Amino acid sequence: LLNHRVVEVSYREKEEQTVVVCANGKQFTADSVVLNVPIGVLKKGAIKFSPRLPKEKTDAIERIGFGNVCKVLIVFKKSPTASKEHYFGVTTDNPVERGLFTFYLNLYGLAGIPALMTFGLGGNADMAESMPEEQAKLLIAKRISCFAEKEILPSEFSIYRTNWRNKD
């Protein structure tokens, strides 16, 4: 069910069918359902199951740990580096910014695509997701300029970020 937020999964034993209810009110009926959602959705209880999931399943869901990682795709018209190196790292003197756009995957070096991927890691994942786009682009431009062949300006690229914490 692409582009549908599931809010309930109910198994009807008499009919031997499962009904999936979506936030927009649509319902889908099937003989069986394969549910693939982030563990955080299950931990939050965002989907009602009827009958309830077995205790061993809910206990397992509670025991699984996870953290947030904000992935940021940085797309250029022309790659900022001709390097075939796969990774670049940037250090910062500010301990608060460690893990905030300091590691870069070079998609040009890997696949010839004029793009980089960076991350907000650990406690900085939430910051990477919530900071205004212009602020994120300024910091990313500053970091990329450390390894690029010239100074990079925010106007030279677009960014696309994941936003897991704020997804329903």
C-alpha positions in Angstrom: 0.0 0.0 0.0 2.3 2.7 -1.2 1.6 6.2 0.0 -0.9 5.0 2.6 -0.3 5.4 6.3 -1.6 2.2 8.0 -3.3 2.7 11.3 -4.9 -0.7 11.9 -4.4 -4.3 10.9 -7.3 -6.6 11.9 -7.5 -10.4 11.3 -11.1 -11.6 10.9 -11.0 -15.3 11.8 -14.5 -16.2 10.5 -13.7 -14.8 7.0 -10.0 -15.8 7.2 -9.1 -12.4 6.0 -7.1 -9.4 7.1 -8.4 -5.9 6.9 -5.9 -3.0 6.7 -7.2 0.4 7.7 -5.4 3.5 6.5 -5.4 7.0 8.0 -7.3 8.4 5.0 -10.2 6.0 5.8 -9.4 3.5 2.9 -9.6 -0.1 3.8 -8.0 -3.1 2.0 -8.9 -6.7 2.5 -6.5 -9.6 1.8 -6.0 -13.2 2.6 -2.6 -12.3 4.2 -0.5 -9.2 4.8 3.2 -8.6 5.0 3.9 -5.6 7.1 7.2 -3.7 6.7 7.5 -0.6 8.8 10.3 1.0 10.8 10.7 -0.4 14.3 10.0 3.1 15.7 6.4 2.8 14.3 5.9 -0.4 16.2 7.5 0.9 19.4 5.2 4.0 19.3 2.1 1.8 18.9 1.1 3.8 15.8 -0.6 0.7 14.3 -3.4 -1.0 16.2 -3.4 -4.8 15.8 -6.5 -6.9 16.3 -6.1 -9.4 17.8 -3.2 -7.9 19.7 0.3 -9.1 18.8 1.5 -12.1 20.9 3.4 -11.1 24.1 6.7 -12.6 22.8 6.4 -10.2 19.7 5.7 -7.1 21.7 8.5 -8.0 24.2 10.9 -8.4 21.2 9.8 -5.0 19.8 10.5 -3.4 23.1 13.9 -4.9 23.4 15.1 -3.8 20.0 17.2 -0.7 20.2 17.5 1.8 17.4 18.8 5.3 16.8 18.1 8.0 14.3 20.3 8.8 11.3 19.6 11.7 9.1 20.8 11.0 5.5 21.4 14.0 3.3 21.8 13.7 -0.4 23.7 16.6 -1.9 23.2 17.0 -5.7 25.5 19.1 -7.9 25.4 19.9 -11.6 29.2 19.2 -11.6 31.0 17.1 -8.9 32.9 19.3 -6.5 35.8 16.9 -6.8 37.3 14.7 -9.5 38.6 12.3 -6.8 37.8 8.7 -7.0 38.1 8.3 -3.2 34.9 6.8 -1.9 34.8 8.7 1.5 35.8 12.0 2.9 35.9 13.0 6.6 35.9 16.5 8.1 36.8 17.3 11.7 35.4 20.0 13.8 36.7 21.7 16.9 33.2 22.0 18.3 32.2 18.9 20.2 28.5 19.7 19.7 29.0 19.4 15.9 30.7 16.0 15.9 28.6 13.7 13.8 26.9 16.6 12.0 27.8 16.5 8.3 31.3 15.3 9.0 31.4 12.1 6.9 30.8 12.1 3.2 30.2 9.3 0.7 31.4 10.3 -2.7 28.9 9.1 -5.3 31.0 10.5 -8.1 33.9 8.2 -7.0 31.5 5.3 -6.7 29.2 5.7 -9.7 30.1 8.8 -11.6 27.1 10.7 -10.2 27.8 14.3 -9.2 26.5 13.9 -5.7 27.6 13.3 -2.1 25.8 11.8 0.8 26.4 13.0 4.3 24.7 12.2 7.6 23.5 13.6 10.9 24.6 10.9 13.4 23.7 10.1 17.0 22.4 13.1 18.9 23.0 15.3 15.8 20.5 13.4 13.7 17.6 15.4 15.1 19.5 18.6 14.6 20.2 17.7 11.0 16.6 17.0 10.4 15.2 20.1 12.0 17.6 22.8 11.1 16.4 25.2 8.4 17.5 24.3 4.9 19.6 27.4 4.4 21.5 26.8 7.6 22.1 23.2 6.7 23.4 24.2 3.2 25.8 26.8 4.7 27.3 24.2 7.1 27.5 21.6 4.4 29.2 24.0 1.9 31.7 24.9 4.6 32.5 21.3 5.2 32.7 20.3 1.5 35.0 23.2 0.9 37.6 21.4 3.1 38.1 18.7 0.5 36.7 20.1 -2.7 38.8 21.6 -5.5 37.4 25.0 -4.8 35.2 26.9 -2.3 31.6 25.6 -2.5 28.6 27.9 -2.3 25.2 26.8 -1.0 23.7 27.9 -4.4 25.8 25.3 -6.2 23.8 22.3 -4.9 20.4 21.0 -3.7 19.9 18.8 -0.6 17.3 16.1 0.1 17.0 14.9 3.8 15.4 12.0 5.5 13.1 13.0 8.3 12.3 9.9 10.3 11.5 11.5 13.6 8.8 13.7 12.2 7.2 11.1 10.0 3.8 9.7 11.0 
